[in-house]
Amino acid sequence: MNGAQYIVQTLKQQGVTQIFGYPGGAIMPLYDALYDGGVEHLLCRHEQAAALGAVGYARASGQVGVCMATSGPGATNLITGLADAMLDSIPVVAITGQVPMAAIGTDAFQEVDVLGMSLSCTKHSYLVENVENLGDIIAEAFEVARSGRPGPVLIDVPKNVQVALVEPRATVPCTTAPNALDEAALAKARAMLAEARQPILYVGGGVGMANAEAELRAFAERSGIPAVTTLKGIGTLNPDHELFLGMLGMHGTKAANLAVQQSDLLMVVGARFDDRVTGKLDAFAVNAKVIHLDKDAAEFGKVRQAHVGIDAELQQVLPRLTGEHLAIDAWRDQCKALKAEHQWRYDHPGEAIYAPLMLKQLSEALDDTAMISCDVGQHQMWVAQHMRFTSPRNHLSSAGLGTMGFGLPAAIGAKLARPEHESVLVSGDGSFMMNVQELGTLKRAQLPVKMVLLDNQRLGMVRQWQELFFDGRFSETILTDNPDFVAMAAAFGIPGETITRKEQVQPAIARMLQADTAYLLHVRISEEENVWPLVPPGVANDQMMESKA
Ligand SMILES: Cc1ncc(C[n+]2csc(CCOP(=O)(O)OP(=O)(O)O)c2C)c(N)n1
């Protein structure tokens, strides 16, 4: 067999059943091997969407997502998706074709140094120089992508390696052993928990990535510590629990931010003190000691000093942390009171559609297995605030990179990962246009992805900041020249409708969910609506703005 066939064989050995990609000159041998190679390949309409499709697939399934592209522009188009996967710790393997080894360094047609370009946005990158190494490199790449703190890995395969003949050999199974638990650190963490009067459990995306939701929920139940999550941690904890205070940070709940600010101990699990979480760092939870649990020890002290950092598998360490219900009744009552005092309000005057209420109604119309992908902006924050998630695998949001254009390809990837579950996109009119060509991919794959497009004819989140912090100078954020979105969907054979008034919302959601095809629900909303609350730049998280005044 040749190198390209060897790649397909090794991918199958890794359990790969779905690839997202786009062909071109330097990867033609691999596409030839895929022709009857027995692995599904979805032709996307842009390599960025192929990478983000793989991200969506990985996020929804917990498996490694796989994407591929040709050299040069195909490879550079993948880069945004890899950076997205890097910042959100998503396991992805990307395979790029490269010009033949002999041509590397000659400015050959469609030659770019994708390995060099990828180094800062992948966990690891390989250039395969010898066909003999292909199998081992691919096996290792999958292990690197999914082990420890997951992330993207790039394998660049020159064309001559793809066509070279090879005698396949069994790949050496590559597994990494977990670290031994640091018993002294554990004992210190237990003592800190026992002493704390106002502890908060601060949960990030790392818990879901480690499949440690059950252990985390058991710990939260046992200890009775009030809890908050990051954007990526949404779904990890029981959303209906009386001690769950919601998301913290810039657009977090008031209850979450106030409780965190008053806490004397932050137990941080699989989170990284992102600046969207902390706001003004030196004013963030100033009286709190920190216990930090993470699979990536580089996070300890990176942004906020930890009193104890434990680098361990979360599934192992969480059950060993505390056996008892902490004696913090007064604090629990205080947190419950904060939660009761700062409930969301959905009473909104007028006939126009109020996006937070609409998203709450959408959430109520879906069951707990539905996967919601979103784009970036106001609608993304409204999804995080007003939709209910019981698993982090159901909330696909580009948290770290904030990649506009993420939503549609991610929703496609999610639907392929879990065809039995509803895949719903919530997008904004700006973001939707960033990967709108993927309507063609939807059509090709005939996937019943449901799309809710919240159209405020603005780059809403930027408009909001211009209104609040740039004296209302709306520089390049007005999109009154948007296309007719329903007609555009129709051009791809996708039915849809536009709604503009509150009373149309629930029947339209029902029609969308009843459709057995893809569907576009185009929702006109006011351009003046803002996301509240908001921690303005440069202040502490307890200084949240709740309105323009
Ligand atoms: C690729 C990319 N370019 C620019 C931005 C900056 N940005 C963040 S939110 C936003 C506006 C998004 O507008 P839209 O998709 O309509 O959503 P809305 O905020 O109106 O809900 C922009 C331009 C980004 N996050 N990603």
The ligand as a Gaussian input file, in Angstrom:
#p B3LYP/6-31G(d) Opt

LIG

1 1
 C      -13.617000      36.311000      13.551000
 C      -14.005000      37.408000      14.483000
 N      -13.923000      38.701000      14.068000
 C      -14.286000      39.704000      14.902000
 C      -14.715000      39.445000      16.168000
 C      -15.090000      40.579000      17.112000
 N      -16.507000      40.506000      17.479000
 C      -16.942000      39.954000      18.638000
 S      -18.596000      39.945000      18.782000
 C      -18.788000      40.740000      17.310000
 C      -20.160000      41.059000      16.791000
 C      -20.966000      39.842000      16.513000
 O      -22.128000      40.212000      15.828000
 P      -23.273000      39.176000      15.580000
 O      -22.755000      37.893000      15.099000
 O      -24.307000      39.809000      14.739000
 O      -23.839000      38.885000      17.046000
 P      -24.560000      39.856000      18.092000
 O      -23.501000      40.422000      18.969000
 O      -25.279000      40.915000      17.324000
 O      -25.463000      38.937000      18.826000
 C      -17.542000      40.994000      16.723000
 C      -17.360000      41.707000      15.448000
 C      -14.736000      38.075000      16.568000
 N      -15.070000      37.700000      17.790000
 N      -14.408000      37.094000      15.704000

